[in-house]
Amino acid sequence: MLAARLREVALDRARELIKPYTVRQDVLGVYLLGSSSRPYRDHLSDYDFEVVIADEAYPKIPREELLVFTMNEGPPRRVDHEFYLRPLSELERHVDSPHDVFHGSYRHAIVLHDPQGILRPLIERLAELPEHVREARIRVHYLEVYEGIARGRKTLQRASQSQGNVQLLLGEARRALVKLQFLQMRLWPMPWHWAKEELDLAGACDEPRVALDSAIDGPSAETLRGALDTLNAWLTSAGETFHEDVRALFDWLYLTPEGKAAHHRWAAR
């Protein structure tokens, strides 16, 4: 009840802040992004507003008005709210973007002004994960975790290489694992600074991350094997089968046009 009330208070202020934009003829809509739009908003959360401008009007807006910050002197000193103006066509192009920031961030977007009904359906499209993207990416990121663990195990056996190299490899595997978990739940991956909160909010199993974190903190043959076994067990329990034949996965990634394209588009390296 308290959280709901605090959220409503925050939205009331958001509606007040956007009023100067709602009376402009060149403004097609305004929405709120960032942690202020999410259930875990806290005292450090600022208001991230995006203002959608008609394409023909956008070039006429002075540069200093396209990105406006207002500070809260605190303490601590921080951004209180910001307005970022963008043309409608730019937002529409993001529907086909491979960048997670143009999709996952819109899952909690709150439309505050949409007089023509343009923004709501567009934002829904931005937040929706196409099944063909999920099917390709979940395989790519699984193999990134698999290879990160395998290379970590091999690097451990080389006396000439430092443990820092192992942790770099496993850190990359950890990033891929987080992406994989979002995708398994049919969600676009979220920005790193809120990844755990978003996974918790979605009800993601934490066992694969805990096991890999143990390997990062204390890399050994046993902890690395445990991390991979835990990941595979979780995928199986979630009803996935793609991970059961790793050789077939590598053949798909490196030998088929579809796999090569997915590797080029979605792999971190």
C-alpha positions in Angstrom: 0.0 0.0 0.0 2.8 2.5 0.9 4.7 1.6 -2.2 1.7 2.2 -4.4 1.0 5.6 -2.7 4.6 6.7 -3.2 4.4 5.7 -6.8 1.3 7.8 -7.3 2.9 10.8 -5.6 5.9 10.4 -8.0 3.5 10.2 -11.0 1.6 13.3 -9.8 4.9 15.2 -9.8 5.8 13.8 -13.2 2.5 15.1 -14.7 3.3 18.5 -13.3 6.8 18.6 -14.7 5.6 17.8 -18.3 2.9 20.5 -18.4 5.0 22.9 -20.5 5.4 20.3 -23.2 1.7 19.2 -23.3 0.6 22.5 -24.7 3.1 22.6 -27.5 1.7 21.8 -31.0 5.0 20.1 -32.1 4.9 17.6 -29.3 3.2 14.3 -30.1 3.7 12.7 -26.7 5.7 12.4 -23.5 6.6 9.3 -21.6 8.6 8.4 -18.4 11.5 6.0 -18.4 14.1 4.9 -15.9 13.8 3.8 -12.3 11.1 6.4 -11.6 8.8 4.3 -13.8 9.6 1.1 -12.0 8.4 -0.6 -8.8 11.8 -0.2 -7.1 12.0 3.6 -7.4 14.1 5.0 -4.6 15.2 8.4 -3.2 18.0 8.6 -5.8 15.7 8.0 -8.8 15.4 10.9 -11.2 12.7 11.5 -13.8 13.8 10.5 -17.3 11.3 12.0 -19.7 11.4 11.5 -23.4 9.4 13.9 -25.6 8.4 12.8 -29.0 8.4 15.6 -31.6 6.8 15.7 -35.1 9.5 15.0 -37.7 9.0 18.3 -39.6 9.3 20.3 -36.4 12.3 18.7 -34.9 15.0 20.4 -37.0 13.7 23.8 -36.0 14.2 23.2 -32.2 17.3 24.9 -30.8 20.0 22.5 -29.8 20.0 23.6 -26.2 16.4 22.5 -25.8 16.9 18.9 -27.1 18.5 17.7 -23.8 17.7 19.6 -20.6 18.8 18.6 -17.1 17.6 20.1 -13.8 19.7 19.4 -10.8 18.7 18.6 -7.2 21.4 20.1 -4.9 20.8 17.4 -2.3 22.7 16.2 -0.5 23.7 14.2 -2.5 23.7 16.5 -5.5 22.1 14.6 -8.4 19.9 15.0 -11.5 16.3 15.7 -10.5 14.7 15.4 -13.9 15.7 15.5 -17.6 13.9 16.0 -20.9 15.2 14.4 -24.0 13.5 15.4 -27.3 13.5 13.0 -30.2 11.7 12.8 -33.6 9.0 10.3 -34.1 10.8 8.5 -36.9 13.8 7.9 -34.7 11.7 6.1 -32.2 10.0 4.1 -34.9 13.3 2.9 -36.3 14.2 1.5 -32.8 11.6 -1.2 -33.3 14.1 -3.1 -35.4 17.2 -2.1 -33.4 19.5 -4.9 -32.0 20.3 -2.8 -29.0 18.7 -3.9 -25.7 18.5 -0.3 -24.4 15.9 0.5 -27.1 13.6 -2.4 -26.0 14.0 -3.5 -22.4 13.8 0.0 -21.0 10.4 0.4 -22.5 8.8 -2.4 -20.6 8.0 -0.1 -17.7 7.6 3.1 -19.8 4.7 5.2 -18.5 2.9 7.2 -21.2 1.9 10.5 -19.7 0.7 12.4 -22.8 -0.5 10.9 -26.0 -3.3 12.9 -27.5 -3.3 11.2 -30.9 -2.8 7.7 -29.5 0.5 7.2 -31.4 2.9 6.3 -28.5 1.2 3.5 -26.6 1.1 1.0 -29.5 4.6 2.0 -30.5 6.0 1.5 -27.1 4.3 -1.9 -26.8 6.1 -2.9 -30.0 9.4 -1.7 -28.7 9.0 -3.7 -25.5 7.9 -6.9 -27.2 10.5 -9.6 -27.8 10.0 -11.3 -31.2 10.2 -15.1 -30.9 12.8 -15.4 -33.7 15.1 -13.0 -31.8 14.6 -15.0 -28.6 15.4 -18.3 -30.4 18.6 -17.1 -31.9 19.9 -15.1 -29.0 19.3 -17.6 -26.3 21.5 -20.0 -28.2 24.2 -17.4 -28.8 24.4 -16.4 -25.2 24.3 -20.0 -23.9 27.4 -20.7 -26.0 29.0 -17.5 -24.6 28.5 -18.9 -21.1 29.7 -22.3 -22.2 32.8 -21.0 -23.9 33.6 -18.6 -21.1 33.6 -21.5 -18.6 35.5 -23.8 -20.9 38.2 -21.1 -21.5 38.3 -20.3 -17.9 39.0 -24.0 -17.0 41.8 -24.1 -19.6 43.3 -20.8 -18.5 43.4 -22.1 -14.9 45.7 -24.9 -16.1 48.2 -22.5 -17.6 50.7 -21.5 -15.0 51.8 -18.6 -17.1 48.4 -16.9 -17.1 46.9 -15.0 -14.1 43.7 -15.6 -12.2 42.7 -12.2 -13.4 42.4 -13.6 -17.0 40.0 -16.3 -15.6 37.9 -13.7 -13.9 37.7 -11.6 -17.1 36.4 -14.7 -19.0 33.9 -15.5 -16.3 32.8 -11.9 -16.1 31.9 -12.1 -19.8 30.1 -15.3 -19.1 28.2 -13.7 -16.3 26.9 -10.9 -18.6 25.8 -13.5 -21.2 24.1 -15.5 -18.4 22.0 -12.5 -17.4 21.0 -11.9 -21.0 20.1 -15.6 -21.3 17.9 -15.5 -18.3 15.9 -12.5 -19.5 15.5 -14.2 -22.9 14.4 -17.4 -21.4 11.5 -15.5 -19.8 10.7 -13.9 -23.1 12.0 -10.5 -22.1 14.5 -8.1 -23.6 17.6 -7.8 -21.4 17.6 -4.8 -19.2 20.4 -2.2 -18.5 23.1 -3.6 -16.2 22.6 -1.2 -13.3 19.1 -2.6 -12.7 19.6 -6.2 -14.0 19.2 -7.9 -10.6 16.1 -6.0 -9.7 14.5 -6.7 -13.0 15.4 -10.4 -12.8 13.9 -10.6 -9.3 10.8 -8.7 -10.5 10.4 -11.2 -13.3 10.8 -14.2 -10.9 14.0 -15.5 -12.4 15.8 -18.4 -10.7 19.0 -17.1 -9.0 20.8 -20.5 -8.7 22.7 -20.2 -12.1 24.0 -16.7 -11.1 24.9 -17.8 -7.6 26.8 -20.8 -9.0 28.7 -18.7 -11.5 29.5 -16.0 -8.9 31.0 -18.7 -6.8 33.3 -19.7 -9.7 34.2 -16.0 -10.2 35.1 -15.6 -6.5 37.0 -18.9 -6.3 37.7 -20.3 -9.7 38.6 -24.0 -9.8 37.7 -27.0 -11.9 35.0 -27.9 -9.4 33.3 -24.5 -9.2 33.4 -24.1 -13.0 31.9 -27.5 -13.5 29.3 -26.7 -10.9 28.3 -23.5 -12.6 27.7 -25.2 -16.0 25.8 -28.1 -14.4 23.6 -25.6 -12.5 22.9 -23.7 -15.7 22.0 -26.9 -17.6 19.8 -28.1 -14.8 17.9 -24.8 -14.6 17.3 -24.8 -18.4 16.0 -28.3 -18.3 13.7 -27.6 -15.4 12.4 -24.5 -17.4 11.5 -26.8 -20.3 14.3 -25.9 -22.7 16.0 -28.5 -24.8 18.4 -26.5 -27.1 21.3 -27.0 -24.7 21.3 -30.8 -24.7 23.4 -31.2 -27.9 26.3 -28.7 -27.6 28.0 -30.0 -30.8 24.8 -29.3 -32.8 24.8 -25.8 -31.3 28.3 -25.1 -32.4 27.6 -26.4 -35.8 24.6 -24.1 -36.1 26.7 -21.1 -34.9 29.7 -21.5 -37.1 28.4 -23.5 -40.1 25.0 -22.2 -41.0 24.0 -18.8 -42.4 21.4 -18.4 -39.7 23.9 -19.1 -36.9 26.7 -16.9 -38.4 24.2 -14.0 -38.7 23.1 -14.5 -35.1 26.7 -14.6 -33.9 27.5 -11.5 -35.8 24.4 -9.6 -34.5 24.2 -10.8 -30.9 27.5 -12.0 -29.6 29.5 -9.7 -27.3 32.8 -10.3 -29.1 
